Protein backbone atom coordinates (compact mmCIF):
# COMPACT_ATOMS: atom_id res chain seq x y z
CA UNK A 1 0.00 0.00 0.00
CA UNK A 2 1.35 3.37 -0.97
CA UNK A 3 2.16 5.48 2.06
CA UNK A 4 0.01 8.55 2.42
CA UNK A 5 2.09 11.47 3.50
CA UNK A 6 0.50 14.39 5.29
CA UNK A 7 2.39 17.63 5.09
CA UNK A 8 1.87 20.04 7.95
CA UNK A 9 3.71 23.31 7.77
CA UNK A 10 4.05 25.92 10.42
CA UNK A 11 1.53 28.60 9.48
CA UNK A 12 2.87 31.37 11.71
CA UNK A 13 4.88 33.79 9.63
CA UNK A 14 8.13 35.22 11.01
CA UNK A 15 6.65 38.71 10.94
CA UNK A 16 3.72 37.68 13.15
CA UNK A 17 5.08 38.93 16.44
CA UNK A 18 4.02 36.84 19.43
CA UNK A 19 3.14 33.84 17.23
CA UNK A 20 4.46 30.50 18.44
CA UNK A 21 6.96 30.42 15.56
CA UNK A 22 8.24 33.89 16.47
CA UNK A 23 8.55 32.94 20.16
CA UNK A 24 10.54 29.79 19.26
CA UNK A 25 12.97 31.81 17.14
CA UNK A 26 13.39 34.53 19.77
CA UNK A 27 13.94 31.96 22.53
CA UNK A 28 16.59 30.05 20.58
CA UNK A 29 18.34 33.36 19.74
CA UNK A 30 18.33 34.22 23.45
CA UNK A 31 16.32 37.42 22.96
CA UNK A 32 13.11 36.28 24.66
CA UNK A 33 12.75 37.09 28.36
CA UNK A 34 13.99 34.05 30.33
CA UNK A 35 11.17 34.52 32.83
CA UNK A 36 8.30 33.68 30.49
CA UNK A 37 7.04 30.40 29.08
CA UNK A 38 6.09 30.14 25.41
CA UNK A 39 2.44 29.97 24.39
CA UNK A 40 1.88 27.22 21.80
CA UNK A 41 -1.86 27.69 21.25
CA UNK A 42 -5.21 27.58 22.99
CA UNK A 43 -6.34 24.06 23.88
CA UNK A 44 -7.65 22.33 20.71
CA UNK A 45 -11.11 20.77 20.53
CA UNK A 46 -10.05 17.11 20.77
CA UNK A 47 -8.21 17.77 24.03
CA UNK A 48 -11.32 19.55 25.31
CA UNK A 49 -13.36 16.51 24.28
CA UNK A 50 -11.22 14.16 26.40
CA UNK A 51 -11.69 16.39 29.44
CA UNK A 52 -9.24 19.30 29.34
CA UNK A 53 -10.36 22.79 30.26
CA UNK A 54 -9.87 25.71 27.88
CA UNK A 55 -6.51 27.10 29.00
CA UNK A 56 -3.49 28.28 27.00
CA UNK A 57 -0.97 25.54 26.24
CA UNK A 58 2.41 26.67 27.52
CA UNK A 59 5.93 25.24 27.02
CA UNK A 60 9.10 26.19 28.90
CA UNK A 61 12.11 27.55 27.07
CA UNK A 62 14.29 24.92 28.77
CA UNK A 63 12.15 22.12 27.37
CA UNK A 64 12.29 23.75 23.94
CA UNK A 65 16.10 23.82 23.99
CA UNK A 66 16.25 20.18 25.15
CA UNK A 67 13.89 19.15 22.36
CA UNK A 68 16.15 20.51 19.60
CA UNK A 69 19.56 19.61 21.07
CA UNK A 70 21.31 16.53 19.59
CA UNK A 71 19.69 13.32 20.81
CA UNK A 72 20.97 12.17 24.20
CA UNK A 73 18.41 10.24 26.25
CA UNK A 74 20.44 10.44 29.45
CA UNK A 75 20.40 14.24 29.23
CA UNK A 76 16.72 14.32 28.10
CA UNK A 77 17.71 15.79 24.72
CA UNK A 78 15.52 14.70 21.83
CA UNK A 79 17.17 15.70 18.54
CA UNK A 80 14.06 17.18 16.93
CA UNK A 81 14.17 19.91 14.30
CA UNK A 82 13.09 23.48 14.93
CA UNK A 83 10.60 23.13 12.06
CA UNK A 84 9.00 20.12 13.77
CA UNK A 85 8.63 22.10 16.99
CA UNK A 86 7.02 24.98 15.10
CA UNK A 87 4.32 22.59 13.84
CA UNK A 88 3.09 21.89 17.40
CA UNK A 89 -0.11 24.00 17.16
CA UNK A 90 -1.25 22.02 14.10
CA UNK A 91 -0.03 18.66 15.44
CA UNK A 92 -1.96 19.15 18.69
CA UNK A 93 -5.07 20.12 16.76
CA UNK A 94 -4.89 17.03 14.50
CA UNK A 95 -3.39 14.18 16.59
CA UNK A 96 -3.01 10.53 15.66
CA UNK A 97 -4.03 9.34 19.14
CA UNK A 98 -4.51 10.66 22.67
CA UNK A 99 -3.71 8.54 25.75
CA UNK A 100 -3.82 8.86 29.49
CA UNK A 101 -0.19 8.54 30.55
CA UNK A 102 0.55 5.10 32.05
CA UNK A 103 3.55 6.43 33.99
CA UNK A 104 2.28 9.81 35.25
CA UNK A 105 -1.20 9.91 36.75
CA UNK A 106 -1.56 13.65 36.13
CA UNK A 107 -0.64 13.69 32.42
CA UNK A 108 -1.90 13.00 28.91
CA UNK A 109 0.07 11.83 25.88
CA UNK A 110 -0.65 13.18 22.39
CA UNK A 111 0.71 11.04 19.55
CA UNK A 112 1.53 13.25 16.56
CA UNK A 113 1.99 12.49 12.86
CA UNK A 114 5.66 13.57 12.94
CA UNK A 115 8.64 11.20 13.36
CA UNK A 116 12.13 11.74 14.74
CA UNK A 117 15.37 10.85 12.93
CA UNK A 118 15.08 7.22 14.12
CA UNK A 119 11.54 6.86 12.74
CA UNK A 120 9.95 7.02 16.19
CA UNK A 121 6.62 8.86 16.46
CA UNK A 122 6.89 12.21 18.20
CA UNK A 123 4.80 12.37 21.38
CA UNK A 124 3.73 15.39 23.41
CA UNK A 125 3.30 15.05 27.17
CA UNK A 126 0.68 17.42 28.59
CA UNK A 127 -0.07 18.21 32.23
CA UNK A 128 -3.68 19.51 32.35
CA UNK A 129 -4.69 22.19 34.83
CA UNK A 130 -1.15 23.29 35.50
CA UNK A 131 0.27 26.74 36.14
CA UNK A 132 2.78 28.70 34.12
CA UNK A 133 4.30 32.17 33.91
CA UNK A 134 3.42 33.81 30.63
CA UNK A 135 4.79 37.31 30.09
CA UNK A 136 4.19 39.08 33.41
CA UNK A 137 1.69 36.85 35.21
CA UNK A 138 1.13 33.31 36.39
CA UNK A 139 -1.81 31.73 34.57
CA UNK A 140 -3.69 28.42 34.39
CA UNK A 141 -2.36 26.23 31.63
CA UNK A 142 -2.50 22.81 30.01
CA UNK A 143 1.27 22.61 30.19
CA UNK A 144 3.41 20.79 27.64
CA UNK A 145 6.11 19.10 29.69
CA UNK A 146 7.98 17.26 26.91
CA UNK A 147 8.11 16.71 23.15
CA UNK A 148 10.08 13.60 22.16
CA UNK A 149 10.37 10.58 19.89
CA UNK A 150 9.03 7.35 21.50
CA UNK A 151 11.00 4.20 20.76
CA UNK A 152 9.35 0.75 20.95
CA UNK A 153 6.04 2.43 20.24
CA UNK A 154 4.16 -0.79 19.42
CA UNK A 155 4.94 -2.21 22.87
CA UNK A 156 4.08 1.13 24.50
CA UNK A 157 0.74 1.11 22.65
CA UNK A 158 0.03 -2.45 23.82
CA UNK A 159 0.64 -1.49 27.46
CA UNK A 160 -1.56 1.58 27.04
CA UNK A 161 -4.39 -0.61 25.69
CA UNK A 162 -3.84 -3.05 28.60
CA UNK A 163 -4.61 -0.26 31.06
CA UNK A 164 -7.60 1.10 29.07
CA UNK A 165 -5.75 4.40 28.64
CA UNK A 166 -6.47 5.00 24.93
CA UNK A 167 -8.78 8.03 24.81
CA UNK A 168 -8.91 8.80 21.08
CA UNK A 169 -7.61 7.41 17.79
CA UNK A 170 -7.86 8.85 14.30
CA UNK A 171 -8.54 6.05 11.80
CA UNK A 172 -6.53 7.32 8.83
CA UNK A 173 -3.57 8.64 10.79
CA UNK A 174 -3.21 5.61 13.11
CA UNK A 175 -3.45 3.15 10.21
CA UNK A 176 -0.88 5.15 8.26
CA UNK A 177 1.51 5.18 11.21
CA UNK A 178 1.55 1.40 11.69
CA UNK A 179 1.64 0.69 7.93
CA UNK A 180 4.78 2.86 7.80
CA UNK A 181 6.63 0.16 9.78
CA UNK A 182 5.99 -2.70 7.40
CA UNK A 183 3.90 -5.77 6.68
CA UNK A 184 4.08 -7.19 10.21
CA UNK A 185 1.76 -4.36 11.31
CA UNK A 186 -0.71 -4.54 8.41
CA UNK A 187 -3.28 -6.54 10.43
CA UNK A 188 -2.91 -4.14 13.33
CA UNK A 189 -3.47 -1.18 10.99
CA UNK A 190 -6.65 -2.78 9.63
CA UNK A 191 -7.94 -3.24 13.19
CA UNK A 192 -7.71 0.50 13.92
CA UNK A 193 -10.73 1.36 11.77
CA UNK A 194 -12.43 3.84 14.09
CA UNK A 195 -12.30 7.59 14.60
CA UNK A 196 -13.81 8.28 17.99
CA UNK A 197 -13.42 9.59 21.53
CA UNK A 198 -13.36 6.28 23.42
CA UNK A 199 -13.69 7.78 26.89
CA UNK A 200 -12.58 10.87 28.76
CA UNK A 201 -9.38 11.10 30.72
CA UNK A 202 -9.12 9.59 34.18
CA UNK A 203 -5.93 11.60 34.75
CA UNK A 204 -7.74 14.94 34.82
CA UNK A 205 -9.47 16.08 37.99
CA UNK A 206 -12.14 18.61 37.03
CA UNK A 207 -15.84 18.93 36.39
CA UNK A 208 -15.64 18.69 32.62
CA UNK A 209 -17.04 15.16 32.31
CA UNK A 210 -20.42 15.59 30.64
CA UNK A 211 -19.59 14.12 27.25
CA UNK A 212 -18.25 10.64 28.07
CA UNK A 213 -19.40 7.97 25.62
CA UNK A 214 -22.25 5.82 26.83
CA UNK A 215 -23.37 8.10 29.65
CA UNK A 216 -25.68 10.69 28.14
CA UNK A 217 -29.30 11.04 27.05
CA UNK A 218 -31.11 9.18 24.28
CA UNK A 219 -28.10 7.99 22.25
CA UNK A 220 -26.32 6.45 25.23
CA UNK A 221 -27.01 2.83 24.25
CA UNK A 222 -25.68 3.32 20.73
CA UNK A 223 -22.62 5.10 22.04
CA UNK A 224 -21.96 2.37 24.59
CA UNK A 225 -22.23 -0.29 21.89
CA UNK A 226 -19.77 1.65 19.76
CA UNK A 227 -17.41 2.06 22.69
CA UNK A 228 -17.52 -1.70 23.44
CA UNK A 229 -16.82 -2.42 19.76
CA UNK A 230 -13.81 -0.08 19.80
CA UNK A 231 -12.46 -1.67 23.00
CA UNK A 232 -12.76 -5.10 21.36
CA UNK A 233 -10.76 -3.80 18.39
CA UNK A 234 -8.10 -2.35 20.68
CA UNK A 235 -7.76 -5.72 22.43
CA UNK A 236 -7.44 -7.37 19.02
CA UNK A 237 -4.70 -4.85 18.17
CA UNK A 238 -2.93 -5.74 21.40
CA UNK A 239 -3.02 -9.46 20.50
CA UNK A 240 -1.62 -8.72 17.04
CA UNK A 241 1.35 -6.91 18.63
CA UNK A 242 1.93 -9.80 21.04
CA UNK A 243 1.81 -12.34 18.18
CA UNK A 244 4.24 -10.25 16.13
CA UNK A 245 6.65 -10.03 19.07
CA UNK A 246 6.39 -13.78 19.72
CA UNK A 247 7.01 -14.55 16.04
CA UNK A 248 10.07 -12.28 15.99
CA UNK A 249 11.38 -14.00 19.12
CA UNK A 250 10.78 -17.47 17.60
CA UNK A 251 12.66 -16.53 14.41
CA UNK A 252 15.53 -15.12 16.44
CA UNK A 253 15.81 -18.36 18.46
CA UNK A 254 15.67 -20.40 15.25
CA UNK A 255 18.46 -18.39 13.64
CA UNK A 256 20.51 -18.60 16.80
CA UNK A 257 20.10 -22.39 16.87
CA UNK A 258 21.23 -22.74 13.25
CA UNK A 259 24.27 -20.56 13.94
CA UNK A 260 25.24 -22.80 16.88
CA UNK A 261 24.94 -25.98 14.77
CA UNK A 262 27.02 -24.50 11.97
CA UNK A 263 29.96 -23.71 14.22
JOCOR-V758304 format. One record per backbone hydrogen bond with DSSP energy under -0.5 kcal/mol. NH is the residue of the N-H (numbers start at 1). CO is the residue of the C=O. Records with the same first field share a line. If there is no record, write none. Layout:
NH: CO ; CO
This chain:
5: 3
6: 4
7: 5
8: 6
9: 7
11: 9
13: 11
16: 13
17: 15
19: 16
23: 19
24: 20
25: 21
26: 22
27: 23
28: 24
29: 25
30: 26 ; 27
31: 26
32: 26
36: 33
37: 133
38: 59
40: 38 ; 57
41: 57
43: 55
47: 44
48: 44
49: 45
50: 46
51: 48
52: 47
55: 53
56: 140
57: 41
58: 56
59: 38
60: 144
64: 60
65: 61
66: 62
67: 63
68: 64
69: 65
72: 77
75: 72
76: 73
77: 72
78: 66
79: 66 ; 69
80: 67
85: 81
86: 82
87: 83 ; 84
88: 85
90: 87
91: 87
92: 88
93: 89
94: 90
95: 92
96: 111
97: 111
98: 168
99: 109
100: 165
101: 107
107: 104
108: 126
109: 99
110: 124
111: 97 ; 109
112: 110 ; 122
116: 120
119: 116
121: 150
122: 114
123: 121 ; 148
124: 110
125: 146
126: 108
127: 143
128: 126
130: 127 ; 141
132: 139
134: 132 ; 137
135: 133
136: 134
137: 134
139: 132
141: 130
142: 56
143: 127 ; 141
144: 58
145: 125 ; 143
146: 125
148: 123
150: 121
151: 149
156: 152
157: 153
158: 154
159: 155
160: 156
161: 157
162: 158
163: 159
164: 161
165: 160
167: 98 ; 165
168: 98
169: 196
170: 96
171: 169
174: 170
175: 171
176: 172
177: 173
178: 174
179: 175
180: 176
181: 178
182: 179
185: 182
186: 183
189: 185
190: 186
191: 187
192: 188
193: 191
196: 169
198: 167 ; 196
199: 167
201: 50
205: 203
206: 204
209: 207
215: 212
220: 217
223: 219
224: 220
225: 221
226: 222
227: 223
228: 224
229: 225
230: 226
231: 227
232: 228
233: 229
234: 230
235: 231
236: 232
237: 233
238: 234
239: 235
240: 236
241: 237
242: 238
243: 239
244: 240
245: 241
246: 242
247: 243
248: 244
249: 245
250: 246
251: 247
252: 248
253: 249
254: 250
255: 251
256: 252
257: 253
258: 254
259: 255
260: 256
261: 257
262: 258
263: 260
